[in-house]
């Protein structure tokens, strides 16, 4: 019984590691997200990187993360950046 449980645990660990290894790499989008306060363009680039991720096969959690980040960027670009005209805000 103990050997069986050991094999099950090892299988679960390997499966978990494999799933993590295949997950989408948001590092580029996350770096751009950190620079969002620099300009409207920087925040727009960050949003486009998250949008690109939606065209790949993401897990449910990854989709939620990408859409959440895009929403945060929309709010930021729409209300928190100064010196941006309303027409520019509406384009993006």
CNS distance restraints for C-alpha pairs under 8 A (distance, minus, plus):
assign (resid   1 and name CA) (resid   5 and name CA) 6.29 0.50 0.50
assign (resid   2 and name CA) (resid   6 and name CA) 6.12 0.50 0.50
assign (resid   3 and name CA) (resid   7 and name CA) 6.23 0.50 0.50
assign (resid   4 and name CA) (resid   8 and name CA) 6.24 0.50 0.50
assign (resid   5 and name CA) (resid   9 and name CA) 6.09 0.50 0.50
assign (resid   6 and name CA) (resid  10 and name CA) 6.15 0.50 0.50
assign (resid   7 and name CA) (resid  11 and name CA) 6.05 0.50 0.50
assign (resid   8 and name CA) (resid  12 and name CA) 6.20 0.50 0.50
assign (resid   9 and name CA) (resid  13 and name CA) 6.19 0.50 0.50
assign (resid  10 and name CA) (resid  14 and name CA) 6.19 0.50 0.50
assign (resid  11 and name CA) (resid  15 and name CA) 6.08 0.50 0.50
assign (resid  12 and name CA) (resid  16 and name CA) 6.01 0.50 0.50
assign (resid  13 and name CA) (resid  17 and name CA) 6.12 0.50 0.50
assign (resid  14 and name CA) (resid  18 and name CA) 6.09 0.50 0.50
assign (resid  15 and name CA) (resid  19 and name CA) 6.21 0.50 0.50
assign (resid  16 and name CA) (resid  20 and name CA) 6.27 0.50 0.50
assign (resid  17 and name CA) (resid  21 and name CA) 6.14 0.50 0.50
assign (resid  18 and name CA) (resid  22 and name CA) 6.42 0.50 0.50
assign (resid  19 and name CA) (resid  23 and name CA) 6.44 0.50 0.50
assign (resid  23 and name CA) (resid  58 and name CA) 7.40 0.50 0.50
assign (resid  23 and name CA) (resid  59 and name CA) 7.77 0.50 0.50
assign (resid  24 and name CA) (resid  53 and name CA) 7.67 0.50 0.50
assign (resid  24 and name CA) (resid  58 and name CA) 6.76 0.50 0.50
assign (resid  24 and name CA) (resid  62 and name CA) 7.47 0.50 0.50
assign (resid  26 and name CA) (resid  30 and name CA) 5.90 0.50 0.50
assign (resid  26 and name CA) (resid  50 and name CA) 7.70 0.50 0.50
assign (resid  27 and name CA) (resid  31 and name CA) 6.05 0.50 0.50
assign (resid  28 and name CA) (resid  32 and name CA) 6.35 0.50 0.50
assign (resid  28 and name CA) (resid  49 and name CA) 7.46 0.50 0.50
assign (resid  29 and name CA) (resid  33 and name CA) 6.07 0.50 0.50
assign (resid  29 and name CA) (resid  46 and name CA) 5.23 0.50 0.50
assign (resid  29 and name CA) (resid  47 and name CA) 7.54 0.50 0.50
assign (resid  29 and name CA) (resid  49 and name CA) 5.22 0.50 0.50
assign (resid  29 and name CA) (resid  50 and name CA) 6.07 0.50 0.50
assign (resid  30 and name CA) (resid  34 and name CA) 6.30 0.50 0.50
assign (resid  30 and name CA) (resid  46 and name CA) 7.37 0.50 0.50
assign (resid  31 and name CA) (resid  35 and name CA) 6.67 0.50 0.50
assign (resid  32 and name CA) (resid  36 and name CA) 6.40 0.50 0.50
assign (resid  32 and name CA) (resid  42 and name CA) 6.52 0.50 0.50
assign (resid  32 and name CA) (resid  43 and name CA) 6.95 0.50 0.50
assign (resid  32 and name CA) (resid  45 and name CA) 6.98 0.50 0.50
assign (resid  32 and name CA) (resid  46 and name CA) 4.87 0.50 0.50
assign (resid  33 and name CA) (resid  42 and name CA) 7.84 0.50 0.50
assign (resid  33 and name CA) (resid  43 and name CA) 6.42 0.50 0.50
assign (resid  33 and name CA) (resid  46 and name CA) 5.35 0.50 0.50
assign (resid  33 and name CA) (resid  47 and name CA) 7.88 0.50 0.50
assign (resid  33 and name CA) (resid  73 and name CA) 7.79 0.50 0.50
assign (resid  35 and name CA) (resid  39 and name CA) 8.00 0.50 0.50
assign (resid  35 and name CA) (resid  42 and name CA) 6.46 0.50 0.50
assign (resid  35 and name CA) (resid  43 and name CA) 7.22 0.50 0.50
assign (resid  36 and name CA) (resid  40 and name CA) 7.19 0.50 0.50
assign (resid  36 and name CA) (resid  42 and name CA) 5.32 0.50 0.50
assign (resid  36 and name CA) (resid  43 and name CA) 4.33 0.50 0.50
assign (resid  36 and name CA) (resid  46 and name CA) 7.42 0.50 0.50
assign (resid  36 and name CA) (resid  73 and name CA) 7.83 0.50 0.50
assign (resid  37 and name CA) (resid  42 and name CA) 7.72 0.50 0.50
assign (resid  37 and name CA) (resid  43 and name CA) 7.35 0.50 0.50
assign (resid  37 and name CA) (resid  81 and name CA) 7.50 0.50 0.50
assign (resid  38 and name CA) (resid  42 and name CA) 6.49 0.50 0.50
assign (resid  38 and name CA) (resid  43 and name CA) 7.99 0.50 0.50
assign (resid  39 and name CA) (resid  43 and name CA) 6.55 0.50 0.50
assign (resid  39 and name CA) (resid  81 and name CA) 7.67 0.50 0.50
assign (resid  40 and name CA) (resid  44 and name CA) 6.16 0.50 0.50
assign (resid  40 and name CA) (resid  77 and name CA) 6.41 0.50 0.50
assign (resid  40 and name CA) (resid  81 and name CA) 7.06 0.50 0.50
assign (resid  40 and name CA) (resid  84 and name CA) 7.74 0.50 0.50
assign (resid  41 and name CA) (resid  45 and name CA) 6.15 0.50 0.50
assign (resid  42 and name CA) (resid  46 and name CA) 6.31 0.50 0.50
assign (resid  43 and name CA) (resid  47 and name CA) 6.28 0.50 0.50
assign (resid  43 and name CA) (resid  73 and name CA) 6.40 0.50 0.50
assign (resid  43 and name CA) (resid  77 and name CA) 7.00 0.50 0.50
assign (resid  44 and name CA) (resid  48 and name CA) 6.27 0.50 0.50
assign (resid  44 and name CA) (resid  73 and name CA) 7.79 0.50 0.50
assign (resid  44 and name CA) (resid  92 and name CA) 7.66 0.50 0.50
assign (resid  45 and name CA) (resid  49 and name CA) 6.36 0.50 0.50
assign (resid  46 and name CA) (resid  50 and name CA) 6.54 0.50 0.50
assign (resid  46 and name CA) (resid  73 and name CA) 7.90 0.50 0.50
assign (resid  47 and name CA) (resid  51 and name CA) 6.20 0.50 0.50
assign (resid  47 and name CA) (resid  69 and name CA) 7.62 0.50 0.50
assign (resid  47 and name CA) (resid  70 and name CA) 5.35 0.50 0.50
assign (resid  47 and name CA) (resid  73 and name CA) 6.53 0.50 0.50
assign (resid  48 and name CA) (resid  52 and name CA) 6.17 0.50 0.50
assign (resid  49 and name CA) (resid  53 and name CA) 6.58 0.50 0.50
assign (resid  50 and name CA) (resid  54 and name CA) 6.88 0.50 0.50
assign (resid  50 and name CA) (resid  66 and name CA) 5.40 0.50 0.50
assign (resid  50 and name CA) (resid  67 and name CA) 7.43 0.50 0.50
assign (resid  50 and name CA) (resid  69 and name CA) 7.41 0.50 0.50
assign (resid  50 and name CA) (resid  70 and name CA) 6.53 0.50 0.50
assign (resid  51 and name CA) (resid  55 and name CA) 7.30 0.50 0.50
assign (resid  51 and name CA) (resid  66 and name CA) 7.42 0.50 0.50
assign (resid  51 and name CA) (resid  70 and name CA) 7.62 0.50 0.50
assign (resid  52 and name CA) (resid  56 and name CA) 7.47 0.50 0.50
assign (resid  53 and name CA) (resid  58 and name CA) 7.54 0.50 0.50
assign (resid  53 and name CA) (resid  66 and name CA) 7.34 0.50 0.50
assign (resid  54 and name CA) (resid  58 and name CA) 7.00 0.50 0.50
assign (resid  54 and name CA) (resid  63 and name CA) 6.72 0.50 0.50
assign (resid  54 and name CA) (resid  66 and name CA) 7.42 0.50 0.50
assign (resid  58 and name CA) (resid  62 and name CA) 5.63 0.50 0.50
assign (resid  58 and name CA) (resid  63 and name CA) 5.97 0.50 0.50
assign (resid  59 and name CA) (resid  63 and name CA) 6.24 0.50 0.50
assign (resid  60 and name CA) (resid  64 and name CA) 6.28 0.50 0.50
assign (resid  61 and name CA) (resid  65 and name CA) 6.14 0.50 0.50
assign (resid  62 and name CA) (resid  66 and name CA) 6.13 0.50 0.50
assign (resid  63 and name CA) (resid  67 and name CA) 6.11 0.50 0.50
assign (resid  64 and name CA) (resid  68 and name CA) 5.93 0.50 0.50
assign (resid  65 and name CA) (resid  69 and name CA) 6.17 0.50 0.50
assign (resid  66 and name CA) (resid  70 and name CA) 6.20 0.50 0.50
assign (resid  67 and name CA) (resid  71 and name CA) 6.10 0.50 0.50
assign (resid  68 and name CA) (resid  72 and name CA) 6.22 0.50 0.50
assign (resid  69 and name CA) (resid  73 and name CA) 6.21 0.50 0.50
assign (resid  70 and name CA) (resid  74 and name CA) 6.21 0.50 0.50
assign (resid  71 and name CA) (resid  75 and name CA) 6.28 0.50 0.50
assign (resid  72 and name CA) (resid  76 and name CA) 6.09 0.50 0.50
assign (resid  73 and name CA) (resid  77 and name CA) 5.93 0.50 0.50
assign (resid  74 and name CA) (resid  78 and name CA) 5.84 0.50 0.50
assign (resid  75 and name CA) (resid  79 and name CA) 5.94 0.50 0.50
assign (resid  75 and name CA) (resid  80 and name CA) 7.41 0.50 0.50
assign (resid  76 and name CA) (resid  80 and name CA) 4.96 0.50 0.50
assign (resid  76 and name CA) (resid  81 and name CA) 6.62 0.50 0.50
assign (resid  77 and name CA) (resid  81 and name CA) 5.64 0.50 0.50
assign (resid  77 and name CA) (resid  89 and name CA) 7.11 0.50 0.50
assign (resid  78 and name CA) (resid  89 and name CA) 6.02 0.50 0.50
assign (resid  84 and name CA) (resid  88 and name CA) 6.58 0.50 0.50
assign (resid  84 and name CA) (resid  89 and name CA) 6.90 0.50 0.50
assign (resid  85 and name CA) (resid  89 and name CA) 6.42 0.50 0.50
assign (resid  86 and name CA) (resid  90 and name CA) 6.17 0.50 0.50
assign (resid  87 and name CA) (resid  91 and name CA) 6.41 0.50 0.50
assign (resid  88 and name CA) (resid  92 and name CA) 6.98 0.50 0.50
